[in-house]
Amino acid sequence: MARIVVIGSGMGAMASAARLAVAGHRVAVYERAATYGGALGRFERDGFVFDTGPGLLHLPAVYRDLFAKTGKESLEQCVGLAPVDPASRHLFADGTDISLPNASRAGVVSALDAALGAGSGERWGEFLNRARDAWDRTRRPLLEEPLRPDWQVLGRDPYPSVPRRRMLRRDRRAATVAEIGAWELADPRLAALLDSYALGYGLDPRTAPTAAAVLPYMEQTFGSWYVRGGMRELARALYERCLARKVEFAFGAEVVAVTEKDGRAAGVELADGTVAEADSVVFGGDPRLLGGMTPGREVWASGDVVPGPVPPSRLTVFLALRGSRRDGTAHRTVVHSPDAGTEASAAFAGEHAERPTVTVLRPDDPLTRPDDAHEAVTLTATVAPQGPVDWTDEALVARYADRVAGAALAAVPNLRERLLWREVRTPADTAEATGAPGGSVPAPSLAGAGGRLLHPGNSTRLPGLLLAGGWAHPGGGLAHAGMSGALVAGLVVEGEGFRGSQ
C-alpha cells in the first residue's frame, strides 16, 4: 500500500483518487477551497440553483467506467442522467432557427436540409465523415493512453481536408476550422455552427486546426447528457464514491510546496507548515502553478509539452425568472453572433466582443427552481481572461452582462419582463474560486498546429509527481478530466510502462 497525496479536488483529481484507492493505496486529498468539485460549482439563491461550470456532459461512458471500476453502484444509480433532446437549438442573425436532435446523424441531416435548403445536410454529413476519420486516427493517442514520448508526431493534422481546386495554381486544403466553414461547408450558417463548437471549447476558429472537427463529431455521435439537479450532482456523486473508498479530504488546506527526497516527490507542505509525506503526488491544478511549488526544480525539460499561453475564459449570467418554462423549450440554445470572426478576434486578443455568441441553458428540472411558477436560466459567452480585461471593473461587467442578456432575448423573448434578479460570474470570480490563472478554461487536447494544443503529459520530470485534470493530458472538458484520472491511476499502479486500456 502506497501513500498518495492529491492536490486539488477537481473532477480529474477525484477520478484518480477513487481509482487509486480501489487499487489499495491510501489516498489523501488537500483542497485550498472550502469544497470539492473544482469548476463544477453551484450557485444558489432564493430556491434557484445554477451550475457555475459545464452545463452538459459528453462521452458519459468515461464516468460509467469510473463508477463501474470503483464500486457496486453504477453511475445511473448515483445520479439522474438523461440525454438532452433536442441536443441544441441554433438561432442565426438572419432569423434561421434550427433544432438538432441528440445523437442522430440522420436527424441532423434532415433538420439542416429543412432549415437551410436541400444539400446542406449532405455537406454537413460529409464533413462529419471526415471528422470521424480524424477521431479514429487520434482517439487512442489523445484519449486512451499517456502522452507518447514522440508527441511531435501529433503535430500533424489528421483531418482529411478536401482539395480546393484553383486554376493554374496549386490546390489548397483547409488548415483551420474557419477555412473548413468557408471552403467545405459553403454556407455562412453552417460555418457559424461549426465555429460555435470551437468557441464553446475556448478555441479561436481562425487558428484552431481542422482536427477540432472531432469536437462536433464527438457531441453529435455520443450525445449530450444532463444530470438532474445540475452538473454539480456529478461532482457530489464522485466525492461520495471517494469517501466510500476511504479517500481522506482536507478542505481549506493550501499546498505551498511539493517536497523531494532522493530525487523524487516525497509529499507536500501546507501553508500552515504541516508536511504530509507520500510515495507519489498527484497535482490537479494548472501546471503553471507548479513553478512556485517546486523551486529550483525543472519539472519540464527541452522537448516536453509545456503549458501554453493563458487561454480564454467564460462570463456567466444567472437569471432568476418569474413564470413557468414552456413545454417544448430547448434545454440548450446557441444564439450566434452577427459578427462572425470579429468576436473571436476580440476574445483571443484580450478584448471583449461587442456582440458575442451566447449559449442559453434552460433545463426542465424542478430541482433548479423554487416551484413551477419560476425558471432558472444560465447564459454563457467565451471572453478574454482576467488580466487583459479587468473583470473586477463593475461598470464593465454590467455593460457586458447587458450585451449577453440582450443576445439571449432571441431565445427568451420576454426575458426582461420576467426577470426577478441576475447574478454575474466573471473570469476574476473563476480565478478566485478555482485558482486557474485568469479564470481560464482549458480546451481538450487536439492534434495538429505543430502540437501547440496538446497539454503536458501526466508524468513530469520529477519522479513521483503526476498531473491530472483539465490542464494535463488529454485536456479540458468533463470527459477528458475523467480520462486523465484513469491515466494517472494507471501510471501509479503499473509504472511508466503503462500504455492505457486495451
BAPAGU-366897 format. One record per residue (C-alpha): x, y, z; residue in one letter. Coordinates in pm, 1 decimal, padded with zeros to 6 digits. Example, Ala and Ser with C-alpha at 12.3 -4.5 7.8 and 13.67 -1.06 7.14 Angstrom:
// residues 2
((01230.0 -00450.0 00780.0) 'A')
((01367.0 -00106.0 00714.0) 'S')
END
This chain:
// residues 502
((00000.0 00000.0 00000.0) 'M')
((00144.8 00332.5 -00110.1) 'A')
((00064.5 00675.6 00031.6) 'R')
((-00074.6 00909.2 -00233.5) 'I')
((-00130.6 01282.4 -00188.2) 'V')
((-00365.2 01452.1 -00433.8) 'V')
((-00351.3 01831.3 -00464.1) 'I')
((-00695.9 01966.6 -00550.2) 'G')
((-01039.7 01807.7 -00570.7) 'S')
((-01148.1 01877.6 -00928.1) 'G')
((-01304.3 01600.1 -01131.2) 'M')
((-00975.3 01469.0 -01271.9) 'G')
((-00813.0 01471.5 -00928.0) 'A')
((-01105.5 01290.3 -00764.9) 'M')
((-01122.6 01041.6 -01052.8) 'A')
((-00758.9 00949.4 -00990.7) 'S')
((-00814.3 00937.8 -00612.5) 'A')
((-01106.9 00695.4 -00639.5) 'A')
((-00921.8 00463.5 -00877.7) 'R')
((-00604.6 00467.4 -00668.4) 'L')
((-00797.5 00392.0 -00350.3) 'A')
((-00965.0 00091.5 -00515.1) 'V')
((-00616.9 -00027.1 -00616.2) 'A')
((-00531.3 -00049.3 -00245.2) 'G')
((-00348.2 00278.2 -00188.9) 'H')
((-00401.3 00521.6 00097.6) 'R')
((-00512.5 00848.2 -00060.2) 'V')
((-00537.3 01195.1 00096.0) 'A')
((-00673.8 01496.9 -00092.7) 'V')
((-00574.8 01854.1 00000.4) 'Y')
((-00801.8 02127.2 -00137.3) 'E')
((-00742.1 02502.0 -00093.3) 'R')
((-01113.8 02582.9 -00135.2) 'A')
((-01392.8 02504.9 00107.4) 'A')
((-01549.4 02235.3 -00107.6) 'T')
((-01485.1 01976.8 -00378.1) 'Y')
((-01556.3 01981.6 -00749.5) 'G')
((-01323.0 02243.8 -00895.8) 'G')
((-01500.5 02405.3 -01189.4) 'A')
((-01819.6 02207.5 -01115.2) 'L')
((-01951.7 02457.9 -00864.4) 'G')
((-02301.8 02566.1 -00769.9) 'R')
((-02472.2 02898.8 -00700.8) 'F')
((-02796.4 02901.1 -00500.8) 'E')
((-03029.7 03185.2 -00410.7) 'R')
((-03398.9 03206.0 -00322.0) 'D')
((-03459.6 02847.0 -00426.3) 'G')
((-03288.0 02888.8 -00766.1) 'F')
((-02991.2 02661.4 -00842.3) 'V')
((-02726.0 02719.4 -01111.0) 'F')
((-02412.8 02537.0 -01225.6) 'D')
((-02104.7 02759.6 -01227.6) 'T')
((-01918.8 02528.7 -01465.3) 'G')
((-02014.2 02296.9 -01752.6) 'P')
((-02386.9 02252.1 -01802.3) 'G')
((-02380.0 01927.9 -02002.3) 'L')
((-02183.5 01603.1 -02014.7) 'L')
((-02045.4 01445.6 -02331.3) 'H')
((-01897.5 01096.0 -02354.3) 'L')
((-02076.7 00970.1 -02040.1) 'P')
((-01904.3 00633.9 -02093.2) 'A')
((-01599.6 00782.7 -01917.6) 'V')
((-01791.1 00820.7 -01591.4) 'Y')
((-01984.4 00498.6 -01636.4) 'R')
((-01648.9 00320.6 -01648.0) 'D')
((-01520.7 00515.1 -01346.5) 'L')
((-01819.6 00421.8 -01130.7) 'F')
((-01816.7 00061.7 -01253.9) 'A')
((-01449.0 00025.2 -01162.4) 'K')
((-01475.6 00188.1 -00817.3) 'T')
((-01792.3 00044.0 -00658.8) 'G')
((-02109.0 -00160.2 -00686.6) 'K')
((-02345.7 00126.6 -00770.6) 'E')
((-02344.4 00236.2 -01135.1) 'S')
((-02333.7 00596.8 -01248.6) 'L')
((-02709.4 00594.0 -01316.2) 'E')
((-02769.9 00461.9 -00963.0) 'Q')
((-02581.5 00760.0 -00821.2) 'C')
((-02716.5 01044.4 -01037.8) 'V')
((-03017.1 01107.0 -01257.7) 'G')
((-02854.8 01105.1 -01602.3) 'L')
((-03065.7 01174.4 -01909.6) 'A')
((-02999.7 01260.1 -02275.1) 'P')
((-03093.4 01610.9 -02389.7) 'V')
((-03324.4 01618.3 -02691.3) 'D')
((-03304.4 01826.8 -02896.3) 'P')
((-02932.4 01843.9 -02831.9) 'A')
((-02927.4 02211.7 -02926.7) 'S')
((-03125.3 02486.4 -03093.0) 'R')
((-02938.0 02738.0 -03309.7) 'H')
((-03054.6 03092.6 -03383.6) 'L')
((-02868.2 03282.5 -03656.1) 'F')
((-02851.6 03653.9 -03729.5) 'A')
((-03063.7 03615.6 -04045.8) 'D')
((-03350.2 03463.7 -03845.0) 'G')
((-03277.6 03099.2 -03928.9) 'T')
((-03388.9 02868.5 -03647.9) 'D')
((-03263.0 02506.6 -03635.1) 'I')
((-03312.3 02239.2 -03368.9) 'S')
((-03067.0 01948.5 -03391.1) 'L')
((-03168.3 01609.7 -03245.0) 'P')
((-02949.8 01428.0 -02996.7) 'N')
((-02711.4 01160.5 -03127.1) 'A')
((-02896.7 01114.3 -03457.6) 'S')
((-02689.2 01160.2 -03769.0) 'R')
((-02990.3 01118.7 -04000.0) 'A')
((-03195.2 01355.2 -03785.6) 'G')
((-02929.2 01626.2 -03803.3) 'V')
((-02904.4 01593.5 -04182.2) 'V')
((-03283.0 01622.0 -04216.8) 'S')
((-03301.0 01923.3 -03984.5) 'A')
((-03030.2 02107.7 -04175.5) 'L')
((-03189.2 02033.0 -04510.9) 'D')
((-03526.4 02158.2 -04387.6) 'A')
((-03387.5 02481.8 -04244.1) 'A')
((-03104.3 02567.0 -04484.6) 'L')
((-03210.5 02402.2 -04808.1) 'G')
((-03150.3 02071.2 -04980.5) 'A')
((-02785.9 01966.1 -04984.9) 'G')
((-02694.3 02145.5 -04658.7) 'S')
((-02739.0 01830.8 -04452.9) 'G')
((-02536.9 01629.1 -04703.7) 'E')
((-02245.2 01874.3 -04683.0) 'R')
((-02253.6 01858.2 -04302.7) 'W')
((-02276.0 01479.3 -04315.7) 'G')
((-01973.9 01457.2 -04545.2) 'E')
((-01786.6 01686.6 -04308.8) 'F')
((-01871.9 01457.2 -04016.4) 'L')
((-01739.1 01160.8 -04216.1) 'N')
((-01404.9 01336.9 -04243.0) 'R')
((-01425.5 01431.6 -03875.3) 'A')
((-01480.3 01063.9 -03793.9) 'R')
((-01156.8 00981.5 -03975.5) 'D')
((-00973.8 01237.1 -03760.0) 'A')
((-01138.4 01091.0 -03448.0) 'W')
((-01038.1 00734.9 -03539.0) 'D')
((-00678.4 00840.0 -03606.8) 'R')
((-00630.7 01027.0 -03279.5) 'T')
((-00871.0 00871.1 -03028.4) 'R')
((-00621.8 00632.9 -02873.8) 'R')
((-00309.1 00853.6 -02853.8) 'P')
((-00508.8 01157.0 -02739.7) 'L')
((-00762.3 00997.9 -02505.2) 'L')
((-00677.2 00643.2 -02405.1) 'E')
((-00303.7 00635.0 -02338.3) 'E')
((-00042.6 00858.0 -02175.5) 'P')
((00112.1 01120.3 -02398.5) 'L')
((00369.2 00941.8 -02611.8) 'R')
((00735.6 01047.1 -02584.6) 'P')
((00738.5 01128.3 -02954.9) 'D')
((00433.5 01352.2 -02915.3) 'W')
((00562.8 01569.8 -03200.3) 'Q')
((00400.5 01326.7 -03445.4) 'V')
((00066.5 01454.4 -03316.2) 'L')
((00158.9 01794.9 -03453.4) 'G')
((00036.9 01676.4 -03792.2) 'R')
((-00331.9 01745.1 -03855.0) 'D')
((-00531.0 01419.0 -03902.6) 'P')
((-00834.3 01580.2 -04068.5) 'Y')
((-00855.4 01484.0 -04441.0) 'P')
((-00933.0 01825.3 -04588.0) 'S')
((-01097.3 01837.0 -04929.5) 'V')
((-00868.4 01976.3 -05204.2) 'P')
((-00979.6 02318.0 -05326.7) 'R')
((-00915.2 02331.9 -05698.4) 'R')
((-00763.9 02652.2 -05835.5) 'R')
((-00688.0 02742.2 -06196.8) 'M')
((-00315.6 02734.3 -06275.9) 'L')
((-00228.7 02721.7 -05907.6) 'R')
((-00162.9 02450.0 -05654.7) 'R')
((-00469.7 02303.0 -05484.2) 'D')
((-00538.8 02432.6 -05134.7) 'R')
((-00674.7 02245.3 -04836.8) 'R')
((-00842.2 02384.3 -04527.5) 'A')
((-00598.3 02422.1 -04239.7) 'A')
((-00828.0 02581.1 -03979.4) 'T')
((-01184.5 02548.0 -03855.4) 'V')
((-01274.5 02876.7 -04023.8) 'A')
((-01141.5 02750.3 -04357.7) 'E')
((-01348.3 02431.6 -04328.9) 'I')
((-01652.6 02652.8 -04290.4) 'G')
((-01564.8 02875.0 -04584.6) 'A')
((-01438.7 02611.7 -04827.4) 'W')
((-01609.1 02283.2 -04738.4) 'E')
((-01940.8 02382.5 -04582.4) 'L')
((-02004.3 02676.0 -04818.7) 'A')
((-02285.9 02827.8 -04612.4) 'D')
((-02221.8 03101.5 -04354.9) 'P')
((-02474.7 02942.3 -04119.9) 'R')
((-02307.4 02600.9 -04136.4) 'L')
((-01975.8 02777.8 -04086.3) 'A')
((-02114.8 02959.6 -03780.4) 'A')
((-02247.3 02628.2 -03648.5) 'L')
((-01900.6 02475.7 -03673.9) 'L')
((-01737.8 02786.9 -03525.2) 'D')
((-01966.2 02767.7 -03222.8) 'S')
((-01826.1 02427.8 -03126.2) 'Y')
((-01472.3 02567.2 -03132.5) 'A')
((-01571.2 02880.0 -02937.2) 'L')
((-01756.8 02669.6 -02682.2) 'G')
((-01432.4 02489.3 -02602.9) 'Y')
((-01230.4 02812.5 -02586.4) 'G')
((-01073.7 02781.0 -02931.7) 'L')
((-01036.6 03050.8 -03196.8) 'D')
((-01189.3 02916.1 -03522.4) 'P')
((-00945.9 03126.1 -03725.1) 'R')
((-00642.5 02949.0 -03578.0) 'T')
((-00778.4 02619.2 -03441.7) 'A')
((-00656.8 02330.5 -03662.4) 'P')
((-00902.9 02129.8 -03865.3) 'T')
((-00854.5 01848.7 -03610.6) 'A')
((-01103.6 02044.1 -03397.2) 'A')
((-01366.1 01880.6 -03621.1) 'A')
((-01360.8 01596.7 -03367.4) 'V')
((-01549.9 01821.6 -03120.9) 'L')
((-01881.8 01842.0 -03311.5) 'P')
((-01831.9 01479.0 -03417.0) 'Y')
((-01798.4 01374.9 -03051.7) 'M')
((-02109.9 01563.5 -02943.4) 'E')
((-02330.4 01460.3 -03233.5) 'Q')
((-02220.6 01095.7 -03219.0) 'T')
((-02219.3 01025.8 -02844.1) 'F')
((-02483.3 01277.6 -02745.2) 'G')
((-02536.9 01547.6 -02484.3) 'S')
((-02642.1 01448.4 -02133.6) 'W')
((-02774.9 01633.2 -01829.0) 'Y')
((-02760.3 01537.8 -01462.2) 'V')
((-03081.8 01600.7 -01268.6) 'R')
((-03025.5 01872.7 -01010.7) 'G')
((-02740.5 02018.9 -01214.4) 'G')
((-02395.5 01900.0 -01311.0) 'M')
((-02272.4 01969.8 -00958.0) 'R')
((-02451.6 01645.9 -00868.1) 'E')
((-02191.2 01455.4 -01070.3) 'L')
((-01919.4 01607.6 -00852.8) 'A')
((-02116.4 01515.6 -00538.9) 'R')
((-02152.5 01155.4 -00655.5) 'A')
((-01781.0 01125.8 -00728.4) 'L')
((-01691.0 01283.8 -00393.2) 'Y')
((-01915.5 01034.7 -00214.0) 'E')
((-01760.6 00749.2 -00412.7) 'R')
((-01418.0 00866.8 -00295.6) 'C')
((-01538.3 00873.4 00068.1) 'L')
((-01678.9 00523.2 00029.6) 'A')
((-01335.6 00410.4 -00087.4) 'R')
((-01177.8 00568.4 00226.0) 'K')
((-01019.4 00865.8 00049.8) 'V')
((-00944.6 01138.4 00307.2) 'E')
((-01024.0 01504.1 00228.0) 'F')
((-00887.3 01820.6 00387.8) 'A')
((-01055.5 02145.7 00278.1) 'F')
((-00912.9 02492.8 00332.8) 'G')
((-00574.4 02321.4 00306.4) 'A')
((-00346.4 02510.6 00067.9) 'E')
((-00039.1 02327.4 -00058.2) 'V')
((00259.0 02561.0 -00096.4) 'V')
((00534.0 02315.5 -00189.6) 'A')
((00598.9 01966.7 -00318.9) 'V')
((00872.5 01809.6 -00110.0) 'T')
((01150.2 01592.7 -00253.5) 'E')
((01366.0 01311.7 -00124.7) 'K')
((01629.8 01121.3 -00318.7) 'D')
((01530.1 01292.2 -00640.6) 'G')
((01156.8 01214.6 -00634.1) 'R')
((00840.1 01368.3 -00494.5) 'A')
((00805.4 01277.3 -00128.1) 'A')
((00498.7 01469.5 -00012.9) 'G')
((00364.3 01821.5 00026.6) 'V')
((00397.9 02116.4 00260.8) 'E')
((00085.6 02310.2 00358.4) 'L')
((00053.1 02683.0 00423.3) 'A')
((00037.2 02620.4 00799.0) 'D')
((00373.6 02441.7 00787.0) 'G')
((00234.5 02090.1 00808.0) 'T')
((00417.6 01832.1 00596.8) 'V')
((00235.3 01529.4 00458.3) 'A')
((00461.7 01252.0 00336.6) 'E')
((00375.7 01048.1 00029.1) 'A')
((00513.1 00795.4 -00215.7) 'D')
((00350.6 00981.8 -00506.4) 'S')
((00190.8 01323.9 -00550.2) 'V')
((-00090.8 01397.4 -00797.3) 'V')
((-00131.8 01763.9 -00890.0) 'F')
((-00480.5 01851.8 -01013.0) 'G')
((-00437.6 02220.4 -01098.3) 'G')
((-00285.0 02439.1 -01368.6) 'D')
((00078.1 02325.3 -01414.2) 'P')
((00187.1 02691.0 -01434.2) 'R')
((00140.8 02696.5 -01056.9) 'L')
((00396.2 02419.1 -01006.0) 'L')
((00683.9 02660.9 -01050.0) 'G')
((00609.8 02811.6 -00709.8) 'G')
((00571.8 02467.7 -00551.8) 'M')
((00892.6 02314.7 -00687.6) 'T')
((01151.5 02594.6 -00661.1) 'P')
((01478.9 02512.5 -00828.7) 'G')
((01331.3 02207.8 -00999.2) 'R')
((01286.9 02183.9 -01375.3) 'E')
((00957.5 01999.5 -01399.3) 'V')
((00966.9 02023.9 -01778.1) 'W')
((01274.4 01988.5 -01994.3) 'A')
((01351.4 02073.7 -02354.3) 'S')
((01135.4 01864.2 -02582.3) 'G')
((00844.3 01827.9 -02338.5) 'D')
((00498.7 01972.3 -02395.6) 'V')
((00486.0 02275.9 -02166.3) 'V')
((00185.0 02488.0 -02064.6) 'P')
((00093.7 02738.3 -02337.0) 'G')
((-00045.9 03090.6 -02311.8) 'P')
((-00337.2 03157.3 -02076.7) 'V')
((-00649.5 03059.6 -02276.9) 'P')
((-00984.0 03244.1 -02276.9) 'P')
((-01244.3 03219.5 -02003.5) 'S')
((-01622.3 03243.1 -01976.9) 'R')
((-01860.9 03504.5 -01849.7) 'L')
((-02173.5 03353.2 -01698.7) 'T')
((-02502.1 03524.5 -01617.3) 'V')
((-02755.8 03356.7 -01388.6) 'F')
((-03116.1 03466.5 -01440.8) 'L')
((-03399.8 03409.9 -01194.2) 'A')
((-03725.3 03439.2 -01390.6) 'L')
((-04088.2 03452.8 -01286.0) 'R')
((-04321.8 03242.4 -01495.3) 'G')
((-04302.2 02879.1 -01597.2) 'S')
((-04084.3 02724.1 -01863.1) 'R')
((-04295.4 02643.2 -02168.4) 'R')
((-04327.7 02282.6 -02282.4) 'D')
((-04102.4 02207.0 -02575.4) 'G')
((-03840.8 02466.0 -02480.3) 'T')
((-03492.0 02354.8 -02582.9) 'A')
((-03251.4 02279.2 -02299.9) 'H')
((-02965.7 02447.6 -02487.7) 'R')
((-02993.9 02730.1 -02740.3) 'T')
((-02696.5 02890.7 -02913.8) 'V')
((-02758.0 03249.0 -03026.7) 'V')
((-02496.4 03308.4 -03293.9) 'H')
((-02318.9 03642.0 -03316.1) 'S')
((-02386.6 03855.7 -03623.7) 'P')
((-02016.7 03947.5 -03607.5) 'D')
((-01875.1 03611.9 -03712.5) 'A')
((-01498.4 03616.1 -03683.1) 'G')
((-01461.9 03951.7 -03509.8) 'T')
((-01598.2 03819.2 -03180.9) 'E')
((-01325.0 03555.1 -03178.4) 'A')
((-01058.9 03811.6 -03262.4) 'S')
((-01170.3 04017.4 -02962.7) 'A')
((-01170.1 03735.3 -02705.8) 'A')
((-00837.5 03598.5 -02822.8) 'F')
((-00676.9 03942.2 -02844.4) 'A')
((-00755.4 04014.9 -02480.7) 'G')
((-01060.7 04227.8 -02551.6) 'E')
((-01436.0 04181.2 -02525.9) 'H')
((-01662.3 04136.1 -02826.1) 'A')
((-01943.1 04381.3 -02888.9) 'E')
((-02190.4 04106.5 -02985.6) 'R')
((-02080.1 03764.0 -02863.3) 'P')
((-02219.2 03419.1 -02935.8) 'T')
((-02427.5 03327.7 -02630.7) 'V')
((-02532.7 02984.1 -02505.1) 'T')
((-02865.0 02975.3 -02320.2) 'V')
((-02932.3 02682.3 -02084.9) 'L')
((-03293.6 02625.7 -01975.3) 'R')
((-03313.1 02285.3 -01802.8) 'P')
((-03655.1 02130.8 -01744.7) 'D')
((-03558.5 02040.5 -01388.9) 'D')
((-03773.9 02116.1 -01082.5) 'P')
((-03463.2 02087.1 -00863.5) 'L')
((-03321.7 02408.5 -01014.0) 'T')
((-03616.6 02637.3 -00932.7) 'R')
((-03828.1 02719.3 -00626.3) 'P')
((-04150.5 02597.3 -00796.3) 'D')
((-04309.2 02552.0 -01138.3) 'D')
((-04402.8 02921.3 -01149.4) 'A')
((-04036.0 03015.4 -01191.0) 'H')
((-03740.8 02927.7 -01414.9) 'E')
((-03361.3 02926.9 -01373.8) 'A')
((-03170.5 03025.4 -01689.6) 'V')
((-02793.0 03034.2 -01742.5) 'T')
((-02618.4 03240.2 -02012.1) 'L')
((-02252.6 03192.5 -02109.7) 'T')
((-02011.8 03358.2 -02351.9) 'A')
((-01644.7 03297.6 -02429.1) 'T')
((-01441.1 03600.2 -02321.1) 'V')
((-01083.6 03709.6 -02258.1) 'A')
((-00939.4 03603.7 -01920.7) 'P')
((-00883.1 03824.7 -01619.5) 'Q')
((-00569.4 04029.3 -01683.0) 'G')
((-00602.5 04150.2 -02040.6) 'P')
((-00953.7 04258.6 -01940.7) 'V')
((-01018.3 04392.2 -01590.1) 'D')
((-01316.7 04181.9 -01488.2) 'W')
((-01316.1 04343.7 -01144.4) 'T')
((-01443.6 04664.5 -01308.5) 'D')
((-01809.3 04658.3 -01203.1) 'E')
((-01922.0 04902.1 -01473.2) 'A')
((-01757.0 04694.9 -01747.7) 'L')
((-01908.2 04372.7 -01609.6) 'V')
((-02255.8 04527.7 -01601.7) 'A')
((-02225.4 04652.4 -01960.3) 'R')
((-02107.2 04317.8 -02089.9) 'Y')
((-02370.5 04125.5 -01895.4) 'A')
((-02628.6 04353.0 -02061.0) 'D')
((-02490.8 04254.5 -02402.8) 'R')
((-02507.6 03886.1 -02317.7) 'V')
((-02862.2 03921.0 -02185.8) 'A')
((-02956.6 04126.0 -02491.8) 'G')
((-02843.1 03844.9 -02721.6) 'A')
((-03041.1 03595.4 -02512.2) 'A')
((-03364.1 03782.8 -02592.2) 'L')
((-03373.7 03586.5 -02917.3) 'A')
((-03410.6 03266.2 -02714.2) 'A')
((-03615.0 03409.3 -02424.5) 'V')
((-03821.2 03686.4 -02588.5) 'P')
((-03994.2 03806.2 -02268.2) 'N')
((-03682.3 03787.6 -02056.9) 'L')
((-03684.8 04148.1 -01933.2) 'R')
((-04047.4 04132.0 -01817.6) 'E')
((-03988.5 03803.9 -01632.6) 'R')
((-03657.6 03894.0 -01467.8) 'L')
((-03651.1 03886.4 -01086.1) 'L')
((-03274.4 03922.7 -01048.2) 'W')
((-02946.0 03827.8 -01208.8) 'R')
((-02600.6 03732.0 -01085.7) 'E')
((-02284.7 03754.0 -01294.6) 'V')
((-01980.6 03527.5 -01263.2) 'R')
((-01668.7 03668.9 -01427.1) 'T')
((-01325.9 03524.8 -01509.0) 'P')
((-01199.2 03701.6 -01196.9) 'A')
((-01452.7 03508.0 -00988.9) 'D')
((-01348.8 03183.4 -01155.5) 'T')
((-00981.9 03255.1 -01085.8) 'A')
((-01057.7 03315.6 -00718.6) 'E')
((-01273.2 03003.5 -00685.0) 'A')
((-01056.5 02755.8 -00875.7) 'T')
((-00706.5 02905.0 -00872.9) 'G')
((-00685.2 02888.4 -01252.8) 'A')
((-00474.7 03181.0 -01381.1) 'P')
((-00705.1 03443.7 -01528.1) 'G')
((-01003.8 03218.5 -01464.6) 'G')
((-00915.0 03038.4 -01787.1) 'S')
((-01092.4 02725.2 -01904.7) 'V')
((-00868.6 02459.5 -02065.7) 'P')
((-00962.4 02318.5 -02405.7) 'A')
((-00931.5 01948.5 -02495.6) 'P')
((-00601.8 01834.3 -02641.8) 'S')
((-00602.2 01835.8 -03021.6) 'L')
((-00364.0 01709.2 -03284.7) 'A')
((-00229.6 01944.7 -03549.1) 'G')
((-00098.7 02300.9 -03521.1) 'A')
((00250.3 02168.8 -03450.7) 'G')
((00134.4 02030.6 -03115.0) 'G')
((00057.9 02369.3 -02959.7) 'R')
((-00287.6 02246.8 -02849.5) 'L')
((-00152.3 01948.6 -02659.8) 'L')
((-00131.6 01956.7 -02281.4) 'H')
((00159.0 01847.8 -02059.3) 'P')
((00183.0 01473.0 -02012.0) 'G')
((00059.4 01310.2 -01692.5) 'N')
((00415.3 01226.0 -01586.8) 'S')
((00665.3 01501.1 -01508.2) 'T')
((01045.2 01522.2 -01491.9) 'R')
((01019.2 01485.8 -01114.8) 'L')
((00960.3 01114.6 -01049.7) 'P')
((00656.2 01056.3 -00834.4) 'G')
((00485.1 01383.3 -00937.8) 'L')
((00193.6 01337.2 -01178.1) 'L')
((-00064.2 01567.3 -01336.7) 'L')
((-00440.6 01511.0 -01352.0) 'A')
((-00734.9 01724.0 -01459.3) 'G')
((-00820.4 01951.4 -01747.4) 'G')
((-00480.9 02122.6 -01756.2) 'W')
((-00297.4 01796.2 -01824.1) 'A')
((-00322.5 01535.5 -02099.6) 'H')
((-00580.5 01481.5 -02251.0) 'P')
((-00703.7 01832.4 -02172.7) 'G')
((-01017.0 02017.0 -02069.2) 'G')
((-01379.0 01908.7 -02050.3) 'G')
((-01555.3 01678.3 -01805.1) 'L')
((-01493.1 01361.9 -02005.4) 'A')
((-01128.9 01447.1 -02068.7) 'H')
((-01072.0 01522.7 -01699.4) 'A')
((-01212.2 01181.0 -01610.7) 'G')
((-00978.5 01020.6 -01865.2) 'M')
((-00680.4 01196.0 -01710.7) 'S')
((-00767.9 01043.7 -01374.3) 'G')
((-00767.5 00697.0 -01528.8) 'A')
((-00430.8 00757.3 -01693.9) 'L')
((-00272.3 00884.5 -01372.1) 'V')
((-00400.9 00585.7 -01176.5) 'A')
((-00260.0 00352.0 -01440.2) 'G')
((00080.4 00519.7 -01425.3) 'L')
((00094.9 00494.3 -01045.7) 'V')
((-00023.1 00133.9 -01030.4) 'V')
((00161.2 -00007.1 -01332.5) 'E')
((00451.3 00235.1 -01366.7) 'G')
((00581.9 00432.1 -01663.3) 'E')
((00532.9 00131.4 -01889.9) 'G')
((00155.3 00175.5 -01866.0) 'F')
((00009.1 00238.1 -02213.1) 'R')
((-00360.8 00269.5 -02136.8) 'G')
((-00654.8 00033.1 -02153.4) 'S')
((-00657.0 -00210.7 -02443.2) 'Q')
END
